[in-house]
Amino acid sequence: MNRVALESHHLQLEYEFLKALRNAEVPLGASTLVHTLGKKYELSQATIGRKLMEFDFEGYTVLEGRKGRILTEKGTRRIAYLEKELHQKNVNHQFLQLLNNSGESALVDVLVARRALEREIAALAAQRATKEEISLLEASIASQNELLSQNIIPYEEDREFHTLLALTARNQVLLHAAQLVWQTGKDFLETAYIRRTVGSELVVDHRKILDAVAAGSPEQAEAAMVMHINQMIEDVKRYYAIQNQEQRNS
């Protein structure tokens, strides 16, 4: 089991223990848990007892006499945190599967097509955006920042931002052409994941595009969009270069 899989296993195990304590109507001890989680994960009573002692130390559980342990408020908060972490790890796993299925060449082809279309969309949006549309784009960026602060990749909000720009451009041909390119693959999911993995800032690019649109500058908006998608292309190439190097080293 590799490091990432081992970490996920430990988090899942901790989540199962705490959830069992939360769902129990009475305090639980190691002897009870060995018949449920012990069998499921092949854990001895001693191992389960040690885990419960760790929970006591962390403040997630408290011992009620000789009856067993109950979950504390801190333990309840820990469950909420673990649910979020496990969900994100599952999403990351799905992204990796998508990346393996599509590959570098397919992603780059989609991004090149997007660059040709969306540079015109950005320029038109800068000429035609209303205050209401700029507010919607601002709200989209705020949503992206909020999700990033929770360590969640905002791939749906990424698509939303680009869709809002296309609607703001008020060109049905460009809108439908862009939608067709977007639907050829799941590049929003993949590129958002890649950019987060290699350390690029998706929302920073969006901010520059919006600033140019709000300033009413077609030239700056077009340049910001081209820079945005060029950076995505470079990140895709860098991501796959890293993956290929790791495969050669393994």
ChimeraX commands (.cxc) that place a marker at each C-alpha (Angstrom):
marker #1 position 0.00,0.00,0.00 radius 0.5
marker #1 position 1.54,3.36,-1.05 radius 0.5
marker #1 position 1.73,6.41,1.21 radius 0.5
marker #1 position -1.42,8.08,-0.15 radius 0.5
marker #1 position -3.47,4.88,0.10 radius 0.5
marker #1 position -2.15,4.24,3.61 radius 0.5
marker #1 position -3.12,7.74,4.73 radius 0.5
marker #1 position -6.62,7.31,3.31 radius 0.5
marker #1 position -6.92,3.96,5.10 radius 0.5
marker #1 position -5.99,5.50,8.46 radius 0.5
marker #1 position -8.44,8.37,7.97 radius 0.5
marker #1 position -11.20,5.95,6.98 radius 0.5
marker #1 position -10.50,3.80,10.02 radius 0.5
marker #1 position -10.58,6.78,12.36 radius 0.5
marker #1 position -13.84,7.95,10.77 radius 0.5
marker #1 position -15.44,4.50,11.22 radius 0.5
marker #1 position -14.47,4.39,14.90 radius 0.5
marker #1 position -15.76,7.85,15.70 radius 0.5
marker #1 position -18.95,7.32,13.71 radius 0.5
marker #1 position -19.65,4.10,15.61 radius 0.5
marker #1 position -19.31,5.99,18.87 radius 0.5
marker #1 position -21.57,8.77,17.60 radius 0.5
marker #1 position -24.28,6.35,16.48 radius 0.5
marker #1 position -24.23,4.27,19.64 radius 0.5
marker #1 position -27.00,4.75,22.19 radius 0.5
marker #1 position -24.73,3.62,25.05 radius 0.5
marker #1 position -21.01,4.01,25.81 radius 0.5
marker #1 position -18.85,1.64,23.77 radius 0.5
marker #1 position -15.76,-0.28,24.81 radius 0.5
marker #1 position -13.07,-2.22,22.99 radius 0.5
marker #1 position -14.80,-5.56,23.61 radius 0.5
marker #1 position -17.90,-4.34,21.75 radius 0.5
marker #1 position -16.03,-2.76,18.87 radius 0.5
marker #1 position -13.93,-5.87,18.29 radius 0.5
marker #1 position -17.09,-7.68,17.07 radius 0.5
marker #1 position -17.88,-4.99,14.50 radius 0.5
marker #1 position -14.94,-2.89,13.34 radius 0.5
marker #1 position -12.47,-5.45,14.60 radius 0.5
marker #1 position -13.82,-8.09,12.25 radius 0.5
marker #1 position -14.19,-5.67,9.35 radius 0.5
marker #1 position -10.60,-4.39,9.56 radius 0.5
marker #1 position -9.00,-7.47,11.19 radius 0.5
marker #1 position -8.02,-5.57,14.35 radius 0.5
marker #1 position -7.30,-7.12,17.73 radius 0.5
marker #1 position -8.96,-5.96,20.94 radius 0.5
marker #1 position -5.61,-4.56,22.08 radius 0.5
marker #1 position -5.28,-2.50,18.89 radius 0.5
marker #1 position -8.82,-1.18,19.27 radius 0.5
marker #1 position -8.17,-0.34,22.92 radius 0.5
marker #1 position -5.04,1.59,21.96 radius 0.5
marker #1 position -7.01,3.53,19.34 radius 0.5
marker #1 position -9.63,4.47,21.91 radius 0.5
marker #1 position -6.92,5.67,24.28 radius 0.5
marker #1 position -5.57,7.87,21.47 radius 0.5
marker #1 position -9.05,9.35,21.04 radius 0.5
marker #1 position -9.15,10.08,24.78 radius 0.5
marker #1 position -5.79,11.84,24.53 radius 0.5
marker #1 position -6.98,13.95,21.57 radius 0.5
marker #1 position -10.17,14.86,23.39 radius 0.5
marker #1 position -12.46,13.12,20.88 radius 0.5
marker #1 position -13.85,10.70,23.49 radius 0.5
marker #1 position -14.26,10.44,27.25 radius 0.5
marker #1 position -14.45,7.33,29.41 radius 0.5
marker #1 position -17.67,6.89,31.36 radius 0.5
marker #1 position -16.70,4.70,34.29 radius 0.5
marker #1 position -16.32,1.09,33.18 radius 0.5
marker #1 position -19.10,1.25,30.63 radius 0.5
marker #1 position -17.01,2.53,27.74 radius 0.5
marker #1 position -16.51,5.75,25.84 radius 0.5
marker #1 position -18.76,8.42,24.44 radius 0.5
marker #1 position -18.07,11.02,21.78 radius 0.5
marker #1 position -17.27,14.60,22.81 radius 0.5
marker #1 position -18.17,17.79,20.95 radius 0.5
marker #1 position -14.59,17.88,19.67 radius 0.5
marker #1 position -15.07,14.33,18.41 radius 0.5
marker #1 position -18.19,15.40,16.53 radius 0.5
marker #1 position -16.23,18.20,14.86 radius 0.5
marker #1 position -13.53,15.70,13.98 radius 0.5
marker #1 position -16.10,13.51,12.20 radius 0.5
marker #1 position -17.21,16.50,10.09 radius 0.5
marker #1 position -13.58,17.23,9.19 radius 0.5
marker #1 position -12.90,13.59,8.27 radius 0.5
marker #1 position -16.01,13.44,6.07 radius 0.5
marker #1 position -14.74,16.44,4.12 radius 0.5
marker #1 position -11.20,15.03,3.83 radius 0.5
marker #1 position -12.37,11.59,2.69 radius 0.5
marker #1 position -14.73,13.14,0.15 radius 0.5
marker #1 position -11.89,15.22,-1.30 radius 0.5
marker #1 position -9.58,12.22,-1.49 radius 0.5
marker #1 position -12.29,10.29,-3.33 radius 0.5
marker #1 position -12.72,13.20,-5.77 radius 0.5
marker #1 position -8.95,13.31,-6.29 radius 0.5
marker #1 position -8.94,9.59,-7.03 radius 0.5
marker #1 position -11.67,10.06,-9.63 radius 0.5
marker #1 position -9.69,12.90,-11.21 radius 0.5
marker #1 position -6.63,10.68,-11.51 radius 0.5
marker #1 position -8.71,8.04,-13.27 radius 0.5
marker #1 position -10.02,10.68,-15.69 radius 0.5
marker #1 position -6.50,11.87,-16.41 radius 0.5
marker #1 position -5.33,8.35,-17.13 radius 0.5
marker #1 position -8.23,7.86,-19.54 radius 0.5
marker #1 position -7.84,11.09,-21.51 radius 0.5
marker #1 position -4.11,11.72,-21.61 radius 0.5
marker #1 position -1.96,14.74,-22.29 radius 0.5
marker #1 position -2.52,15.06,-26.04 radius 0.5
marker #1 position -6.33,15.09,-25.80 radius 0.5
marker #1 position -6.29,17.69,-23.04 radius 0.5
marker #1 position -3.92,19.98,-24.92 radius 0.5
marker #1 position -6.04,19.73,-28.08 radius 0.5
marker #1 position -9.13,20.83,-26.16 radius 0.5
marker #1 position -7.26,23.73,-24.55 radius 0.5
marker #1 position -5.90,24.94,-27.90 radius 0.5
marker #1 position -9.45,24.99,-29.27 radius 0.5
marker #1 position -10.67,26.81,-26.17 radius 0.5
marker #1 position -7.95,29.43,-26.56 radius 0.5
marker #1 position -9.04,30.27,-30.10 radius 0.5
marker #1 position -12.68,30.69,-29.06 radius 0.5
marker #1 position -12.41,32.20,-25.61 radius 0.5
marker #1 position -9.97,34.95,-26.52 radius 0.5
marker #1 position -12.76,36.37,-28.73 radius 0.5
marker #1 position -15.33,35.76,-26.01 radius 0.5
marker #1 position -13.25,37.71,-23.49 radius 0.5
marker #1 position -12.79,40.63,-25.89 radius 0.5
marker #1 position -16.52,40.83,-26.61 radius 0.5
marker #1 position -17.39,40.50,-22.93 radius 0.5
marker #1 position -15.19,43.52,-22.18 radius 0.5
marker #1 position -17.20,45.55,-24.71 radius 0.5
marker #1 position -20.65,44.38,-23.65 radius 0.5
marker #1 position -20.62,43.53,-19.93 radius 0.5
marker #1 position -23.26,45.17,-17.77 radius 0.5
marker #1 position -22.85,45.96,-14.06 radius 0.5
marker #1 position -25.09,43.01,-13.24 radius 0.5
marker #1 position -22.96,40.62,-15.30 radius 0.5
marker #1 position -19.77,41.90,-13.69 radius 0.5
marker #1 position -21.38,41.31,-10.28 radius 0.5
marker #1 position -22.19,37.73,-11.27 radius 0.5
marker #1 position -18.59,37.16,-12.35 radius 0.5
marker #1 position -17.41,38.65,-9.05 radius 0.5
marker #1 position -19.71,36.26,-7.19 radius 0.5
marker #1 position -18.32,33.33,-9.17 radius 0.5
marker #1 position -14.76,34.24,-8.17 radius 0.5
marker #1 position -15.86,34.63,-4.54 radius 0.5
marker #1 position -17.35,31.13,-4.65 radius 0.5
marker #1 position -14.10,29.76,-6.07 radius 0.5
marker #1 position -12.07,31.38,-3.30 radius 0.5
marker #1 position -14.45,30.06,-0.65 radius 0.5
marker #1 position -14.11,26.48,-1.91 radius 0.5
marker #1 position -10.33,26.77,-2.17 radius 0.5
marker #1 position -10.22,27.94,1.46 radius 0.5
marker #1 position -11.92,24.62,2.31 radius 0.5
marker #1 position -9.38,22.69,0.22 radius 0.5
marker #1 position -12.05,21.87,-2.38 radius 0.5
marker #1 position -11.22,22.16,-6.08 radius 0.5
marker #1 position -13.80,24.55,-7.65 radius 0.5
marker #1 position -14.15,22.81,-11.02 radius 0.5
marker #1 position -17.88,23.52,-11.38 radius 0.5
marker #1 position -17.29,27.17,-10.49 radius 0.5
marker #1 position -14.49,27.25,-13.09 radius 0.5
marker #1 position -16.97,26.17,-15.75 radius 0.5
marker #1 position -19.50,28.67,-14.40 radius 0.5
marker #1 position -17.05,31.55,-14.76 radius 0.5
marker #1 position -16.26,30.73,-18.39 radius 0.5
marker #1 position -19.95,30.18,-19.18 radius 0.5
marker #1 position -20.86,33.56,-17.68 radius 0.5
marker #1 position -18.19,35.20,-19.84 radius 0.5
marker #1 position -19.57,33.51,-22.95 radius 0.5
marker #1 position -23.09,34.67,-22.12 radius 0.5
marker #1 position -21.81,38.18,-21.47 radius 0.5
marker #1 position -20.18,38.22,-24.94 radius 0.5
marker #1 position -23.68,37.88,-26.49 radius 0.5
marker #1 position -22.54,35.90,-29.52 radius 0.5
marker #1 position -24.58,32.76,-29.99 radius 0.5
marker #1 position -22.16,31.18,-32.47 radius 0.5
marker #1 position -19.20,31.57,-30.11 radius 0.5
marker #1 position -21.29,30.37,-27.17 radius 0.5
marker #1 position -22.41,27.18,-28.93 radius 0.5
marker #1 position -18.95,26.53,-30.33 radius 0.5
marker #1 position -17.41,26.92,-26.87 radius 0.5
marker #1 position -20.04,24.64,-25.33 radius 0.5
marker #1 position -19.29,22.01,-27.96 radius 0.5
marker #1 position -15.58,22.13,-27.12 radius 0.5
marker #1 position -16.30,22.01,-23.38 radius 0.5
marker #1 position -18.48,18.94,-23.89 radius 0.5
marker #1 position -15.82,16.99,-25.81 radius 0.5
marker #1 position -14.19,16.03,-22.54 radius 0.5
marker #1 position -14.06,16.76,-18.85 radius 0.5
marker #1 position -11.20,19.21,-19.11 radius 0.5
marker #1 position -12.59,21.57,-16.46 radius 0.5
marker #1 position -12.30,18.81,-13.87 radius 0.5
marker #1 position -8.93,17.67,-15.12 radius 0.5
marker #1 position -7.22,21.02,-15.60 radius 0.5
marker #1 position -8.52,22.35,-12.26 radius 0.5
marker #1 position -7.07,19.28,-10.54 radius 0.5
marker #1 position -3.78,19.55,-12.45 radius 0.5
marker #1 position -3.35,23.24,-11.72 radius 0.5
marker #1 position -3.94,22.64,-8.01 radius 0.5
marker #1 position -1.49,19.74,-8.07 radius 0.5
marker #1 position 1.36,21.63,-9.72 radius 0.5
marker #1 position 0.75,24.77,-7.68 radius 0.5
marker #1 position -0.81,27.20,-10.15 radius 0.5
marker #1 position -3.53,29.63,-9.10 radius 0.5
marker #1 position -6.67,29.22,-11.18 radius 0.5
marker #1 position -8.56,32.06,-9.50 radius 0.5
marker #1 position -5.70,34.53,-9.95 radius 0.5
marker #1 position -6.07,34.14,-13.73 radius 0.5
marker #1 position -9.82,34.60,-13.51 radius 0.5
marker #1 position -9.31,37.76,-11.46 radius 0.5
marker #1 position -7.09,39.26,-14.17 radius 0.5
marker #1 position -9.66,38.44,-16.86 radius 0.5
marker #1 position -12.49,39.98,-14.85 radius 0.5
marker #1 position -10.47,43.11,-14.07 radius 0.5
marker #1 position -9.91,43.64,-17.80 radius 0.5
marker #1 position -13.59,43.02,-18.58 radius 0.5
marker #1 position -14.68,45.42,-15.82 radius 0.5
marker #1 position -12.26,48.04,-17.18 radius 0.5
marker #1 position -13.90,47.69,-20.60 radius 0.5
marker #1 position -10.60,46.80,-22.31 radius 0.5
marker #1 position -11.03,44.16,-25.08 radius 0.5
marker #1 position -7.28,44.01,-25.68 radius 0.5
marker #1 position -6.43,43.39,-22.03 radius 0.5
marker #1 position -9.26,40.87,-21.64 radius 0.5
marker #1 position -8.12,38.92,-24.71 radius 0.5
marker #1 position -4.51,38.94,-23.50 radius 0.5
marker #1 position -5.54,37.80,-20.00 radius 0.5
marker #1 position -7.60,34.92,-21.43 radius 0.5
marker #1 position -4.77,33.81,-23.74 radius 0.5
marker #1 position -2.33,33.93,-20.82 radius 0.5
marker #1 position -4.80,31.93,-18.70 radius 0.5
marker #1 position -5.20,29.12,-21.20 radius 0.5
marker #1 position -1.52,29.11,-22.14 radius 0.5
marker #1 position -0.74,28.62,-18.46 radius 0.5
marker #1 position -3.18,25.71,-18.34 radius 0.5
marker #1 position -1.43,24.11,-21.33 radius 0.5
marker #1 position 1.96,24.53,-19.65 radius 0.5
marker #1 position 0.59,23.07,-16.41 radius 0.5
marker #1 position -0.80,20.04,-18.25 radius 0.5
marker #1 position 2.58,19.43,-19.88 radius 0.5
marker #1 position 4.40,19.88,-16.59 radius 0.5
marker #1 position 1.99,17.54,-14.77 radius 0.5
marker #1 position 2.48,14.74,-17.28 radius 0.5
marker #1 position 6.24,15.29,-17.32 radius 0.5
marker #1 position 6.26,14.77,-13.54 radius 0.5
marker #1 position 4.05,11.68,-13.83 radius 0.5
marker #1 position 6.26,10.17,-16.52 radius 0.5
marker #1 position 9.39,10.84,-14.45 radius 0.5
marker #1 position 7.83,9.18,-11.40 radius 0.5
marker #1 position 6.90,6.14,-13.48 radius 0.5
marker #1 position 10.47,5.84,-14.75 radius 0.5
marker #1 position 11.80,6.09,-11.21 radius 0.5
marker #1 position 9.41,3.51,-9.78 radius 0.5
marker link #1:1,2 radius 0.2
marker link #1:2,3 radius 0.2
marker link #1:3,4 radius 0.2
marker link #1:4,5 radius 0.2
marker link #1:5,6 radius 0.2
marker link #1:6,7 radius 0.2
marker link #1:7,8 radius 0.2
marker link #1:8,9 radius 0.2
marker link #1:9,10 radius 0.2
marker link #1:10,11 radius 0.2
marker link #1:11,12 radius 0.2
marker link #1:12,13 radius 0.2
marker link #1:13,14 radius 0.2
marker link #1:14,15 radius 0.2
marker link #1:15,16 radius 0.2
marker link #1:16,17 radius 0.2
marker link #1:17,18 radius 0.2
marker link #1:18,19 radius 0.2
marker link #1:19,20 radius 0.2
marker link #1:20,21 radius 0.2
marker link #1:21,22 radius 0.2
marker link #1:22,23 radius 0.2
marker link #1:23,24 radius 0.2
marker link #1:24,25 radius 0.2
marker link #1:25,26 radius 0.2
marker link #1:26,27 radius 0.2
marker link #1:27,28 radius 0.2
marker link #1:28,29 radius 0.2
marker link #1:29,30 radius 0.2
marker link #1:30,31 radius 0.2
marker link #1:31,32 radius 0.2
marker link #1:32,33 radius 0.2
marker link #1:33,34 radius 0.2
marker link #1:34,35 radius 0.2
marker link #1:35,36 radius 0.2
marker link #1:36,37 radius 0.2
marker link #1:37,38 radius 0.2
marker link #1:38,39 radius 0.2
marker link #1:39,40 radius 0.2
marker link #1:40,41 radius 0.2
marker link #1:41,42 radius 0.2
marker link #1:42,43 radius 0.2
marker link #1:43,44 radius 0.2
marker link #1:44,45 radius 0.2
marker link #1:45,46 radius 0.2
marker link #1:46,47 radius 0.2
marker link #1:47,48 radius 0.2
marker link #1:48,49 radius 0.2
marker link #1:49,50 radius 0.2
marker link #1:50,51 radius 0.2
marker link #1:51,52 radius 0.2
marker link #1:52,53 radius 0.2
marker link #1:53,54 radius 0.2
marker link #1:54,55 radius 0.2
marker link #1:55,56 radius 0.2
marker link #1:56,57 radius 0.2
marker link #1:57,58 radius 0.2
marker link #1:58,59 radius 0.2
marker link #1:59,60 radius 0.2
marker link #1:60,61 radius 0.2
marker link #1:61,62 radius 0.2
marker link #1:62,63 radius 0.2
marker link #1:63,64 radius 0.2
marker link #1:64,65 radius 0.2
marker link #1:65,66 radius 0.2
marker link #1:66,67 radius 0.2
marker link #1:67,68 radius 0.2
marker link #1:68,69 radius 0.2
marker link #1:69,70 radius 0.2
marker link #1:70,71 radius 0.2
marker link #1:71,72 radius 0.2
marker link #1:72,73 radius 0.2
marker link #1:73,74 radius 0.2
marker link #1:74,75 radius 0.2
marker link #1:75,76 radius 0.2
marker link #1:76,77 radius 0.2
marker link #1:77,78 radius 0.2
marker link #1:78,79 radius 0.2
marker link #1:79,80 radius 0.2
marker link #1:80,81 radius 0.2
marker link #1:81,82 radius 0.2
marker link #1:82,83 radius 0.2
marker link #1:83,84 radius 0.2
marker link #1:84,85 radius 0.2
marker link #1:85,86 radius 0.2
marker link #1:86,87 radius 0.2
marker link #1:87,88 radius 0.2
marker link #1:88,89 radius 0.2
marker link #1:89,90 radius 0.2
marker link #1:90,91 radius 0.2
marker link #1:91,92 radius 0.2
marker link #1:92,93 radius 0.2
marker link #1:93,94 radius 0.2
marker link #1:94,95 radius 0.2
marker link #1:95,96 radius 0.2
marker link #1:96,97 radius 0.2
marker link #1:97,98 radius 0.2
marker link #1:98,99 radius 0.2
marker link #1:99,100 radius 0.2
marker link #1:100,101 radius 0.2
marker link #1:101,102 radius 0.2
marker link #1:102,103 radius 0.2
marker link #1:103,104 radius 0.2
marker link #1:104,105 radius 0.2
marker link #1:105,106 radius 0.2
marker link #1:106,107 radius 0.2
marker link #1:107,108 radius 0.2
marker link #1:108,109 radius 0.2
marker link #1:109,110 radius 0.2
marker link #1:110,111 radius 0.2
marker link #1:111,112 radius 0.2
marker link #1:112,113 radius 0.2
marker link #1:113,114 radius 0.2
marker link #1:114,115 radius 0.2
marker link #1:115,116 radius 0.2
marker link #1:116,117 radius 0.2
marker link #1:117,118 radius 0.2
marker link #1:118,119 radius 0.2
marker link #1:119,120 radius 0.2
marker link #1:120,121 radius 0.2
marker link #1:121,122 radius 0.2
marker link #1:122,123 radius 0.2
marker link #1:123,124 radius 0.2
marker link #1:124,125 radius 0.2
marker link #1:125,126 radius 0.2
marker link #1:126,127 radius 0.2
marker link #1:127,128 radius 0.2
marker link #1:128,129 radius 0.2
marker link #1:129,130 radius 0.2
marker link #1:130,131 radius 0.2
marker link #1:131,132 radius 0.2
marker link #1:132,133 radius 0.2
marker link #1:133,134 radius 0.2
marker link #1:134,135 radius 0.2
marker link #1:135,136 radius 0.2
marker link #1:136,137 radius 0.2
marker link #1:137,138 radius 0.2
marker link #1:138,139 radius 0.2
marker link #1:139,140 radius 0.2
marker link #1:140,141 radius 0.2
marker link #1:141,142 radius 0.2
marker link #1:142,143 radius 0.2
marker link #1:143,144 radius 0.2
marker link #1:144,145 radius 0.2
marker link #1:145,146 radius 0.2
marker link #1:146,147 radius 0.2
marker link #1:147,148 radius 0.2
marker link #1:148,149 radius 0.2
marker link #1:149,150 radius 0.2
marker link #1:150,151 radius 0.2
marker link #1:151,152 radius 0.2
marker link #1:152,153 radius 0.2
marker link #1:153,154 radius 0.2
marker link #1:154,155 radius 0.2
marker link #1:155,156 radius 0.2
marker link #1:156,157 radius 0.2
marker link #1:157,158 radius 0.2
marker link #1:158,159 radius 0.2
marker link #1:159,160 radius 0.2
marker link #1:160,161 radius 0.2
marker link #1:161,162 radius 0.2
marker link #1:162,163 radius 0.2
marker link #1:163,164 radius 0.2
marker link #1:164,165 radius 0.2
marker link #1:165,166 radius 0.2
marker link #1:166,167 radius 0.2
marker link #1:167,168 radius 0.2
marker link #1:168,169 radius 0.2
marker link #1:169,170 radius 0.2
marker link #1:170,171 radius 0.2
marker link #1:171,172 radius 0.2
marker link #1:172,173 radius 0.2
marker link #1:173,174 radius 0.2
marker link #1:174,175 radius 0.2
marker link #1:175,176 radius 0.2
marker link #1:176,177 radius 0.2
marker link #1:177,178 radius 0.2
marker link #1:178,179 radius 0.2
marker link #1:179,180 radius 0.2
marker link #1:180,181 radius 0.2
marker link #1:181,182 radius 0.2
marker link #1:182,183 radius 0.2
marker link #1:183,184 radius 0.2
marker link #1:184,185 radius 0.2
marker link #1:185,186 radius 0.2
marker link #1:186,187 radius 0.2
marker link #1:187,188 radius 0.2
marker link #1:188,189 radius 0.2
marker link #1:189,190 radius 0.2
marker link #1:190,191 radius 0.2
marker link #1:191,192 radius 0.2
marker link #1:192,193 radius 0.2
marker link #1:193,194 radius 0.2
marker link #1:194,195 radius 0.2
marker link #1:195,196 radius 0.2
marker link #1:196,197 radius 0.2
marker link #1:197,198 radius 0.2
marker link #1:198,199 radius 0.2
marker link #1:199,200 radius 0.2
marker link #1:200,201 radius 0.2
marker link #1:201,202 radius 0.2
marker link #1:202,203 radius 0.2
marker link #1:203,204 radius 0.2
marker link #1:204,205 radius 0.2
marker link #1:205,206 radius 0.2
marker link #1:206,207 radius 0.2
marker link #1:207,208 radius 0.2
marker link #1:208,209 radius 0.2
marker link #1:209,210 radius 0.2
marker link #1:210,211 radius 0.2
marker link #1:211,212 radius 0.2
marker link #1:212,213 radius 0.2
marker link #1:213,214 radius 0.2
marker link #1:214,215 radius 0.2
marker link #1:215,216 radius 0.2
marker link #1:216,217 radius 0.2
marker link #1:217,218 radius 0.2
marker link #1:218,219 radius 0.2
marker link #1:219,220 radius 0.2
marker link #1:220,221 radius 0.2
marker link #1:221,222 radius 0.2
marker link #1:222,223 radius 0.2
marker link #1:223,224 radius 0.2
marker link #1:224,225 radius 0.2
marker link #1:225,226 radius 0.2
marker link #1:226,227 radius 0.2
marker link #1:227,228 radius 0.2
marker link #1:228,229 radius 0.2
marker link #1:229,230 radius 0.2
marker link #1:230,231 radius 0.2
marker link #1:231,232 radius 0.2
marker link #1:232,233 radius 0.2
marker link #1:233,234 radius 0.2
marker link #1:234,235 radius 0.2
marker link #1:235,236 radius 0.2
marker link #1:236,237 radius 0.2
marker link #1:237,238 radius 0.2
marker link #1:238,239 radius 0.2
marker link #1:239,240 radius 0.2
marker link #1:240,241 radius 0.2
marker link #1:241,242 radius 0.2
marker link #1:242,243 radius 0.2
marker link #1:243,244 radius 0.2
marker link #1:244,245 radius 0.2
marker link #1:245,246 radius 0.2
marker link #1:246,247 radius 0.2
marker link #1:247,248 radius 0.2
marker link #1:248,249 radius 0.2
marker link #1:249,250 radius 0.2
view
